[in-house]
Amino acid sequence: MSATKQRLFLLDYGAGNVRSLLNAVEQLGHSIEYIKSPADFAIADKIIFPGVGAFGYAMRALRSCGFAEPLKAYIDSGRPLMGICVGMQVLFDGSDESPDEPGLGVFEGRVQLFDKKLKSVPHMGWNAAQVVHQECALISAVPNISEGSRYYFVHSYAVPFTGEGAQRGFVHTATRYVDQVVVSSVWSKNVFATQFHPEKSGAAGLALLQSFIEGDLVRPLSTPAELRMPADVCEALTVRVVACLDVRANDQGDLVVTKGDQYDVRESADQGGDVRNLGKPVDLAKRYYDEGADEIAFLNITSFRNLPFKDTPMLEVLRQASRSIFVPLTIGGGVRDTIDPDGEHSWPAVEVAGEYFRSGADKVSIGSDAVYAAERYWQRLAGGVEPLDGTTAIEQIAERYGRQAVVVSVDPRRIYVKAPEDASHHHVIKTAVSGPNGEQFCWYQCTVKGGREGRDTDVRQLVMACEALGAGEILLNCMDKDGTNSGYDIELIADTKAAVSIPVIASSGAGKPEHFSEAVEQVGVEAVLAAGIFHRREVPIAAVKQHMLERGISIRVVDDACSQ
């Protein structure tokens, strides 16, 4: 059946951002319908099944919607199915994430948690998918996976790759993450599924989606074949370069991208005192996508003044950006339990996050609310009370959408002390950067409300609590470094990396390509972020990546070509 006549359906059980997948399909010139009832399985020619969040939540949602049995019947009919991320995981027997929840059992095997000893978890970023099925390597066009390309992974659980037994009949590609090799795609008869996100993998991901939509997926192999062994799978995880856009309304009411120095976003009085305007959010984000940004973050720095559900302009920014940008999008600002001014309506943070996800975001960034949650965590722990009670925004969003969807944005500043005992209840470090009075020690104070209010909580207390609550990534800013172009606060980053096992994004202070490589080489961050120097073209993204490539740092280049 030709791609123009087939009925392509999307199986959505209500978890995560499917708008990007819809936009990707439309970008390729095709249309896709939602499966709205069990009866729709009978009229579908092809189905794409994206999944985000916890394994158990996905399976419970499939059953509550009445989709589990019709999905298995659809697979048995021989019509093509493409699963994505959790949409691949639920095809297996089960997952250690939800031990009592059986999977669909299409493939033999169990999904397991990554070992955190030698690496950050979640596995988050751009990595290769290496074809391990020797006979599949001879089949062209479908599925179109290029071993020279990078694809976007974001998951804490995966199926270990053994290369033996039942895997010989269905494993298509494998991917190494430091010391572990996992199944990154499966292909058996009419079922193809990926652990990575094609809709967030740029040109390479779009090509893969196109091959599924327009090609004949059915695998012509009838007998198991030899697979490459785990030792033959090479790691190719790249360091992510993130472009960050601080978005707010200017004095005329227009949304603009701005940038502050120590969080002051207004021009000086002699320049008029207006909000610094560096461009339109969607236009600037599209420029960064074209220039090779691996992720894009929108931080709504005026969200505390407005209700997120009424923040239509910011939601529209996400909708428009996701139509032509096929890398992960993060949105920050206003992700908290919300009550409107009249006190008659309230929305939990998980619903606020859901609105952002439906509008095109892949992650939400939580700032002030994360500090309050951390303070409550330690208070409950000190009082002998279970600190994880499921009431915080971090816990609720992570449970529904997965911990990879929750970024904690930290806004600290240095507090210098003469001796560690001067801040005995905080984590104090000895610093190579002396204080104003020659102090050799400092602790990092967390702030809230855009840096306007300091709290009696340090960064280490914050990140350790937030990881326990379910956060999947730390966006580590530094008020002292913001806008200085003097380089990242390496001491702060190193101390934070030592405290958590989740990925850390270095932010604040980059002014030249060498600053990016320093953060990678000296403290091993998984991602580096900049804003103003990208906005003003002082340091292009391409220059950063070229420099890191010359330093031997693995990066994703704009044309998706392989780089080591």
N, C-alpha and C positions, 0 to 999 in steps of 0.2 A: 504493500500500500504506500502511495506517495505521501511525503510529509505534509503536503498541502491539503490532503483529503482526510488524514487520520485525525482522530479525536484524542488529544493529549490532555491528561488530567494531572492535577496536583493533589496529593494526599496530605492534608494538613490537619493535625489533631490539636492545634491551638498552642504550640510551644515554639517561641522564637520568631526570628525574622524570615518570613517566606517572601517578602516583597522583593528582595534582591533576586531571588530565583525567578519570580514572575518577570521582573525587568530584564533579566538575562535572556529569558526565552523570547520576549518581545524584541530585544536588541538583535536577536538572530532572525527576526522576521516571522515568528510563529506566534500562535495564540495558545493559551492553556486555560483549562476550566478547573474549578474546584470540585472535588468529590464532596457532595453535600449529604449524601445518604448511601446506605449499603447498596441500593439499586444501581448507583452510578458505576460500580465496578463492572457490571455486565455490558455497558456500552462504551467502555474505555478501550482504545487501541494501544495506548502506552500510558504508563503512570510513572511520575517522579515522586519519590517519597523522601522528603527532607526531614531530619529529626534533630532536635536540640534539647539539651537538658538531661535529666536523669533517666536511666534505662527503665526503672520502675514506673516513673511518671508516664513515659511514653506508652508502655504496655497497658497500664490502667486506662489511659486516655483512648487507646485503640479499642479496647473492649467496651468502655462506656459509650463510645460512639457507635458501637456495633460494627466496627471495621475489621476486627481481627480475622474472623472466619471468612468473610468475603475476600479479604486480601490473600489469604492462603488459597482460596478457590481460584482467584485470578492468576496467581502464580502457576497453579496446576494446569490452567488452560493453555499455557504456552505463550501468552502475550507478554511483551517486554515490560520489565520493571527496572527502574533505576533508583537505588537507595543512596542516601547521603548522610554521613556521620552516624547519629543514633539510628537513622533509617537503615544503615547497614548493620549496626550492632544487634538490633532486635531480630534480625534474621537468624541469629545463632541460638544455641540452646538456652543460654542464660548469661547473667552478669554478676560478678562479685559486688557490683554497686548496689544491686537489689537482689540478694541471694534467694529470697523466697518467691521471686517473680519469674516464672518461666518465659522464655522467648518464643519465637515462632517456630524454631527448630528446622528452618530450611537448610542451614549449614551446621555441621557438627563442630562443636567447640564452645568455649566459654570466654567471655570478655573479662579481662583482669585489670587491676589497678597497676599503673606504672610504678616501678621501684624508684623511690625518691633519693636513694643514697648518693648517686653521682650526678644528678641533674634536677632541674626545676620541673615541677609538675603543676599545671597542665603542660603537655607538649603543645607549644603555641608558636606558630610561625610558618615560614615557607620551607618546605622540604621536598625531596625528590620521591617519586614513586617508581621503583625499579621493577620492570617486568621479570618475573621469576619463572614463569611457565614457558619452557623452551619452545613448545609448539605454538603457543600464543604469539611469541615474538615474530613468527612468520606470517601472522594474519594482519593485514593492513586495514586502515580506516576505522574499524569499530572494535573496541572503543579506542578513541584517539588519545592515547597517553604517550607523551614524549618524555623519554628518560633524560633529555637535556633541559627539561623545564622544572619549575618549582610550583608546588600546589600548597594551598593554605590549610594547615592542620590546626585544630584547637580541641584537645580532648585529654582527659585524665585516665580513661580506661581504653583498652585495646585488646585485640585478639593476638596472642603471641604467635609468631611465625616459626614453624618447626621445619617445614619443607618435606614432611613425611606424612604417612597415613592418609586420612581422609582429605587433608589439605591438597593433595596431589590432584584432586578432582575439581577444585573450585578456586584456589588462590591464584590471582592474576598478578598483583604487584605486592611488594613488601617495602618497608621503609625503616631505616635505622634511626633511632634517637639515642645517641651516645652509646650506652652499653646494651640496649635492647632493640630487637628487630620485631616489628609487628606487621600484621596484615593490613595493607593500605587500600586494597581493592579486591573484590571477588567477582568471578564471572563463571556462571554455570548455566548452560542452556539459555533460557530467556531472562535470567536475572543477572544484573550487573549492579554493583554497589561500591561506593568509595567511603573511606574513613575521612578523607579530606573534603573540602567544600569547593567544588568547581565554580560555583556562582561567585566566589570570593577570590578566585585564582587568576584574575586578569585574562589576558588573551588565551593562555593555555587552557584555562578552565572553560572559557566560552567555546573553544574548539572541541573540547571533550563533550560538552552538552550538545553541540551541534551534531556530533557524530552519533549520539544516541537518538536524537530526534529524527535525523534524516537518514540514518543508516539502518541496516539489518542487524539487530543485536544478537540474534540467536547464534550461539557458539557452535561451530561445526565439529568440535571434538567430542568423541564418544567414549574414549577410554582415558583413565588417568595417565598423566605424563610426568616425567622427571622434573623436579623443581630445583632451582638454585638453592644452595644451603645458606643459612643465616650468615655465615662467615663471609660469603661473597657479596653481601649487601652493604654498600658504602653509605656513610652518613653524609648528608648534604644540607643540614639545617642552616639557614641563613640568619644573620643578624638583621632585625627589622629596623627600617628607617621610617619614623612616624612624623608626619606633618600635623601640627596642632594649630587650630584656629580658635582664638578667643572671640566669641560672637556676642554682641550686645546692641541695643538700640542706641543710636546717637540722639542728639538733642532735637533732631527733626523727626524722630520716630522710625528711621530706617535701620534695618539690621545691617551691621557692618562688621568686618573683621578688624579687630583692634589689637594693640599690644602695649603692655605697660612696662615701666621700669619700677621694680619693687611694687608691682601691682597697681601703679598709678597710670591710668590709660588716657589721661587728658594731656593735651599739648600745654606748653607753658603759657602763662598769662599774656606775654608779649606776642604769642602766636595765636591768640584768640581764645585759648582755654577749651576748645572743642574736643570731643572724643576723637582720638586718633583713628583715622579711617585708612585702612590698608587694602580695602577691596570688598567685593561682594562675596558672601560665603560660598555659594554654589560655584561661581566662576573660579574662585581661587582653589577650591577643592578639586575641581576638574583639572585645573592646571597641574596640581600636584600629582594626580593620578596619571596624567600623560607623561609627567617627568619621572615617574617611577617610584613614587611613595608606596611603601608596603602597607601602611595603614593611615587612616585620616581620623583625627579626633576633633569634634566640635565641643567646645566648652562654653555653655551658655552662662556668662558671668553676671547676668542680671536676673537669673531665674528666681532668686529669693524674693523678688518683688511681685512675681506673677504666679498664677496657678498653672502647673504644667499642662492640664487638660485644656486650658484656655490660651495656651501659648501657641496659637495657630501658626504664626510666622516661623517659629523654630521647627515645628513639626513639618511644615512645608519645605523647609530647607532640607530636611532628611529625605523627604519624598522625592524632591527634585534631584538631589545629589545621587541617590541610589539608582536613578534611571540610567546613568551613564558612568558610574564609578563602581568597579567590580573588585574592590579590595575591602577589607573590614572597615566599618565605620563605628566610632565610639561617640556617645553623646554624654555630656556631663552637665549637671545643674538641675536642681529641682527633684532629684530622685529621693523622695522621702515620703513618709505618711503626711497627707495634706488635708487640711480643713479649710473650706472657703470662708471668706470674711464674715458671712452671715451665720456661720456655724451650723448650717442645716445640712451640708453635704461634706462627706469625707471620703478620701480614697487612700487605700493602703499603698505603700511604695511599690509593691509588686504589680499593681495595676498601672501605676505611673510608668514603670519600666515597660510593661506590656504595650502601652501606647507608643512608646519610643521604638520598640522592636517592630511593631506593625507598620510604623512609618519608615522603616529602613535601617535602623541601628542594629548592630550586631552585639555591642557591649554597652553597658551603662557605667558611668563613672560616678562614684559616691564620695563626697568630700566631708562636709561638716557632720553629716549624719553618721558617718563611719567613726568619727572621733567620739561622738556621744555613745555609740554602740560599744566601742572599746572600753570606755570608762565604766559602763554598766557591766560589761563582761568581767572586769577585774574586781569590781565591787561585789558581784555575786560570788565570784570565786573566793574572795577573802572572807565572805560571810558563810562559806560552807554550802552554798546553794549551787545547783547545776547551772553553769553559765550559758549553756545552749538550750534555750527554751523555744526556739522557732519564731520569736516575735520580732526580731530585727529585720530591717530591709535586706541586709546581706544574706541572712539565712533563707528568707522567703524567696528571693529572686534566684539564689543558687539552687534551691530545691526544685523550682519549676523549670528554670531555663539552663541550669548547669553553672558550676562555679566559674567556668571560662567566660561567662557573660557579665561577671562582676569585677570591675576595676575599682580599686581604692586609690583616690587621688590625695596625696599627702602634701600639705603646705606647711613646712616647718621653718623655724628660724633658730639661729644659734643663740644659746644663753651661756655666756662665759662665766666660769667660776674659778676661784684660786686653787681649790682642792676638791676632790671627789666628795668628801664629807659635807661640803657646802650644798650639795644636792643629793643627799643620801638616798632618797626614794626614786631617783631617776638613773637612767643608764648614762654614765659619764664616760667620755673618751678623752684620751690625751691627744691633743691636736698639734699639727705642725704649723697651724695658722694662729698666731697669738692674738689674744683679745686686745681691746683698746687700752687696757692697763697692764699688758704683759701677761695676761692669764694663759696658762698652758692646758687648761681643761675646758670642756664645754659639754652641754647636752642639747638635744634638738627638741625644741618646744613645738608641739602641734598647735595649729591655729584653726579657727573656724570663721565663717562669714567672710570668705574671700581674704583672709589674712588680717582682718580687723580686730580679732579677739584671740588672745592667747589662752591656752588651757594648761592645766597642771598635769599634762600627759606628754610623755616623750614618744619619739618616733618608734623606738623598739617596742614599747608597750602597745602602741597602735597596731603595727603590722603583725605582731604575733597574735594579738586578739582577733584581728580581721581574718587572718589565715584560718584560725580555728573556727570562726563563724562561717567561713565558706567562700571568702574572696579568692579569685583566681589569678590576680595580677596586681602589682603595685606600680602606680604612676608616681614617681618620686620627684617632686619639685623641691626647690630651695629658695626661700624668699631672699636670702643674702646674695644669691647668685643671679637672680632674675634680672635680665637685661644688661648684665655686666660684660658679656662676651669674653669672660675670663676663664671659661671652662666649667665643667660640672664639678660639684662638690664630691670628690672621689672618696673622702673620708666618710661622708654620710652614706654614699652608695655602698661602700664596702661593709659598713656596719649593718646596714639593712639587709644586704645579701646574706650575711652571716646569721641573720635572725630568722629567715623564712626559707621555704623550699619552693615557693611560687615565683614566676618570672617577675623581673623588675625592669621598668622602663626608666632610663636616665633622662632627666629633664632639668631645665633651667641653667643658663650660663654658656651654652655652646656658642663659639664665635668664629671657629675655623675648623676645617676638616680634621685636623689632628686631635681636637677635643673629642670627637666621636670615637676615634680609634683608641684613645686613652681609656675611655670608659669600658670598652670591650676588652682590651688587652690587660688592663690593670685590675679590674674587678669583675669581669665576665658578665656584664649585663646582657640580657636577651634582646633589648631594643634601645634605641637612642631617639630622642625627640627634640625637635626645635620648632620655633615659631617665627619670631621676628626676622632672623637672618634669611629664612626662606621667603617670607613675605616681601622683603625689600630686595631680594635677589643678591644679597651680599655673599651668600654661600649657596650655590645651587645644589639641589639634591644629587644631581649627576656627579658633581665634584666630590661630595661626601662619599658616594659609592665607589667612584674611581679610586679615591685615596685608600679606602678600606680594602679594595681589591688588590691594590699594590702592596698593602701590608699583609696580604695573605688571609684576610678575613673573608669568609664566605658571605656573599650577598646575592640578592636577586637583581639582575639587570633588567632594564626597561623592556627589552624585547623577549624576555623570558628565556634567554639563552643560558646554558649551564655555566656556572662560575664556581671556582673552588678557592 
